[in-house]
Every structure is written in structure tokens, then in C-alpha cells.
Amino acid sequence: MDRLDSMRIYLRVAELGSFAAVARQTDVARSVITRQIAGLEAHLGVKLIARSTRSLTLTSAGTTYLERCREILNLVEAAETGLADEREEPRGIIRLSVPLSFGLRHLAPLLIDFTITYPEVTTEIDFTDRRVKLVDEGLDLAIRITQRLDPLDVARRIGNSRLLAVASPDYLRRRGEPKHPGELAEHECLVYLPTQQEGWMFLVDGVMTTFPMRSRMRANNGDALLDAAGRGLGITVQPTFMTAAAIEAGSVRVILSDYPMPELGIHVILPGNRYVPQRVRVLVDYLAERIGSRPCWEGS
């Protein structure tokens, strides 16, 4: 039994949760995958996977072994890559998670360009606003847009986006335009969940202050809230990477511009301090260069 091959197969079974899915990916019979895992369990003397007719679940020993497999396979890849000429074209699979709205608007075109530029690279992209667990889900990186990172995050900032309060001209004609953040309590507000449910923050007299508001609509998707604002339903606070096109089209306009809101950092999150494959490093550098410190949505 080739131990490394068995580890690789076990890793894929754990990630995909299916013998059949791994068999399809590797173009071998399902029985071959089953025998590989059974042989690995026999060699280790422990049960790694609890099988049922409906699902596969890792045992506690299986979860521990999965982490060790990832560490070992990363070291093997690091050793092999270290012997290769770094000037070679990047190759292999990059698995990444990106925010839904930002991913569709701005990252998808860049990732398409990247895969055209580097034809030996394959990308698997998960478009989600869920906070993913990179190691547990077998991801190489995630893009996260936030004011504050977790202290344990291994991250590189590749861009920024301001927050703006916006409303449609029709809403402002009907309800009047607030001149101070304290007036938001008298307006209909469209709130992004979960980060805005406590209120919106504005810089007032040199202090960043949270102001409560009355929510007319709450949702976990900024596009839905921006569309509602454009149709006159109320005021919303969204990042400039989302509002730029709507402002230019005139469907919404910026309000409370005398009171700046916090800036969001656009970060690449990596799975701990482990070895970063060349293909991932090249992608991170590519995104940092294309997005840059002054992104296109921030204007001139």
C-alpha cells in the first residue's frame, strides 16, 4: 500500500463525504476507493470513517488523522515544489471561498482572467457569505471583507472599500434627507445582517459612534437591500464596491457624507502558517495587483 496515495484518497473522501464522488474524480471504480480506506484503517488499527446507508462521518480518530494527513501532504508538496524551478508556470487546483456579491461583481472576472493566463491552474470557487473554516473544508484561501480580523487569522490585505449611506431620490423627496446620523431613528432603514443589527457607525466630533435605527427590512444580502433602496423603500449602508454603479446610474445617492463611516479591508485569509503552494502565492499577488490600494470602485 502506498501510504501517501492512501492519505490523499482519505483526504478527498473526508472533504467530499462520498466514496462515489472520489471515484468519479479519480476515474476509478468505487470499490478501489473503498479498499484503499479499508486498508488504511487496517494498517492504523482504528476506524477512521463511520459508514451508514446515507452518509459518511469521521470518527474522532479520523478527524485527528485528517489533520495529520494535511500536514504531511503539505510538507511533501513543499519539498517537491522547493526542488522545482519557481519560474515554472503554476499548476494544480486552487480551492477558494469568496463573498457572494463581491465575488460575482469583481472577483469572478479576475479569476477568469487568471485561469486564462495560467492554463495549468484549475480553480474551485465557493461563492458564499458564510465564514468558512479553511482547514476543515480543504480550502487554500478565502476572501474576507471586514473591519476587524480575528487575531489568529493569517491574512494579507489586498484592498479596501468604504461604507456609504445611500437612498433613492424618490425616498428623500418623500421623507426628507437626514442631516445628522441621529435623525436615522426617524427613517426607514434597510439593514444588513448580522453585522449591522446593532446600528450604523459614523465619525461624529472625532469619535466613531454607533447610531440606532428603525429597520424596515433586514437581510443577509447587500444586493437585495441596495435594490430595495433604489426602489424607494428606505436608507441602506453598503460598501462602495456595491454602491458605485447605482450611484453613477442615479438610482441612489449618498447621504450623510459629512460623517465618514468605517473602512472595510479586503483580505486574503490563508489556512494557518502552513506552507503556501506557489500557485496560491501567484494568485494572491495577482489579486493584490489587480485590486490594489485604490480600487476602481473608489473613484479617482
N, C-alpha and C positions, 0 to 999 in steps of 0.2 A: 504493500500500500504506500503510495506517495503521500507523505504526511502533508506537505504544503498544498497539493491539489485537493486533498480531503478538507483541509481548513478553508480553502477558497470556496468549495462547494457548500460547506456548512455555513459560511458567511452569507452566501447568496440565498440559501434556504431560509436562514433566520430573517434576512431582510425582506424577502418576498412572501414568506409564510406559506410556501407551497412547493412540494416536490415537483409537481407537474409544471409549474411556471419556470423553475430552474431547468428542467429537462428541455422545455421549448427554447429557452435562451441559449443553452449549450448544444442543442441539436443532438441529444442522446435520448435513449429510452428512459422512462421514469424509473424503471427497475434498477438501472445503473446508479441513479442518484440515491435511491433507497438503500442499495447495497453499500454505497460509499459511506453513508451516515451510520448504517448499522455496523460497518467495520470500524469506523472511528469510535463509536460507543463501546464496542467490544475491546478495542485497544486501550481505551481510557478506563474501562471498568465502571462507567457511570452512564446514566440515562441523560442525554442532552435535550431531547425533544419528547414532549408528551403528545401522542397522536390520538386524534379522535376522528370520527367519520366526517366532521365538519371543519376542523381546524387543527393547526399545529401550534403548540405553546412551548416556549423554552422552559426547562426546569431551572431551579436556582443554580445548579451546577452548569447548565447550558448557558445561562446568562453570563456567569463568570468566565467560562471558557470562550464565549464570543468576544469579550473584551480582550482576552489574551491573544486570540487569533488576529484581531485587528492590529494589535501592537506588533505582533510578529510579522504579519504580511506587510505592514507599513515599513518595518525595518528592512525586509527583503527588497521591497521596491526602492527604498532609499539607497541600498547598497548597489542594486543594479543600475539605477539612474546615475549614481555617482560615477560609475565606470563609463557611462555613455557620454558622448560629446554633447555638451549643453547647447551647442549650436544646431543640433538636430531639430527637426520640426517636432513640436509637441504632438503626442498621440495618446489615445486611450479615452476612457469615459470620464466626464466630469458631471457629478450629480449635485445640483444646487437647488435651493429654495429661494423664491423671490416674492415680494409683496404683489398682490393681485393687480391693483390699479397702476402702481409704478412699473410693475413688470410688463404689463401689456402696453402701456404708453411709451416707455423709454428703454426698458431693458431688452424686450424681445427683438427690436431692430438691431441692437448692438450684438446680441448673442447670435443672431442670424449672420451678421457680418463676420463675426469671429469664426463661426464654423465654416464660412466660405473661405476665409483667409487661411485657416488651418484645417484642411480637409481630412487629416488623420485623427481629429478630435470628434468625439460624439458627446452631445450634451443631453442630459435628462433633467428637465426643468419642472419643478413643482410650484405652481402659481398659487400661493396661499398667504393669508394674513396671520395664520396660526404661528405661534412661536415654537419652532421646531427644535428637536433635540438632535444635534448633528451626529453625534457618535451613535446613539441608539438607532437612528434612521439611516445610517450609512451614507450621510451626505458629506460632500467635500467642502461646501461653503454655503452660507446663507447671506442674503442682503437684508439688512435691518435698518429701518428708518425710525429714529428715536431721539429724544432729548438726552437720555441717560442710558448708558450701557450697564450691564451687570459687572461688578468688579472682577469677576472671574472670566469674562469674555475675552477671547483673543481676537482682536479686531484691528482693521485698518480703515480709516475714514477716507472715502473716495469722493465725497461731495457734500452738498448741503441744500437745504430748502427751507425758506421762511414760511411761517404761518400767516395767513391773512384772513380777516373777517370780510365776508362779501355778502351782498344781497342784490336782488334784481332791481332795476329802476322802477318797475311797477310796484313792488313791495314798498320801496322807500317813498314813492309818491303817496301811497295809501296810508302808511303808518308813520311816516316821518323818519328822518335819519338820526340815529343816536350820535350825540356829540361827545359822550364820555362813556367808558365801559360800565359805569354804574347804572346807566339807563337800559342796559340789556335786559334787566329783570322785567321791563315793561314790554318787551318784544317777544315775538315768536322765534324760537331758536331751534336749529337742526343740529343735533349733537352726535358726534362720532363716539361709538362705544368700543372698548371700555375707557379709553384714555381721557375723554372729556366730560365724563359724567359728574365730576365734582365742580366743574366750572371752567371758564376760559381765563388764561393768564395774559395780562397786559403790563407793560412797564409804565408805571404812573409815579411821577415825582421821584424817579430814580430807583424805585422798588418794584420788583416783579410781584404782582398781586393777582390773586385768583378772584374772579367775579362770578357770582352765581347767576344763572339764567333760567328762564322758563322754557322747557323743551316742548316743541310741537311734534317733533319726530326724532327718534333715536335709531341709529342703525350702525352696523359694523362695516359699512362700505361707503367710502367717501364719494364715489361716483353717484350713488343714489341720492346722497344728501346734496351734492352740488347741482344735480338735475332738479331736485325739489326747490332749491334756492332760485335757480334760473326760471322756474315756473311761478315764482312769487309766493312760495309757501313760508319763507322766513329767512333768517340770517344763519349762515353757517361759517365755520372756521375750517379751512382746508389748506394744505401745503401748496406752495407756488407751482410745483410740478403738475398739479391738477388744475389750478385756477387760471393759469396763464392763457390758455386757449379761450376759455369762457370770458375772461376779461377783455381780450382782444376782439372777440366777437360781439361784445356788448351785452351779453345775456346777464352778466353780473358786474358790479363794480365794487371797488374796495371802499370800506368804511373804517372809521377809527384809525386812520393812518398816522395820526399824531401819537398813537400809543403802540409802540412796537410789541410784537408777540415773540415768543421764544423761537430760536432757530433749531431746525431738526438736522441731525447729522445722518448722512447716508453711509452706512458701514458695511464692509465685508466682515463676516464672522467666520472664523475658522475653528475646526474641532480640536481645541486644546493646543498644546505646544508640541504636537507631534510633527513628524516630517511632512512638508508640503510638497507634493509632486510638482515637477516642472510645468506640466500642462495647467495646473491650478495657479501657479505663480504667474504664468504668462497671461492667463485670463484676468487675474486681479489687476495686473499692471495695465492691461488693455482697457478695462472698465475705468480705472482711475484716470487714465489719459483722456478717454473719450468723454467722461462726465466732468472731471476737473473741479477746480476750486470755485469756478464761476459758471455754473451750468447754464444751458441755453434758456431754461425757463425763468431764470432770474433777470433776464434782460441785459441791456448794456450798462 
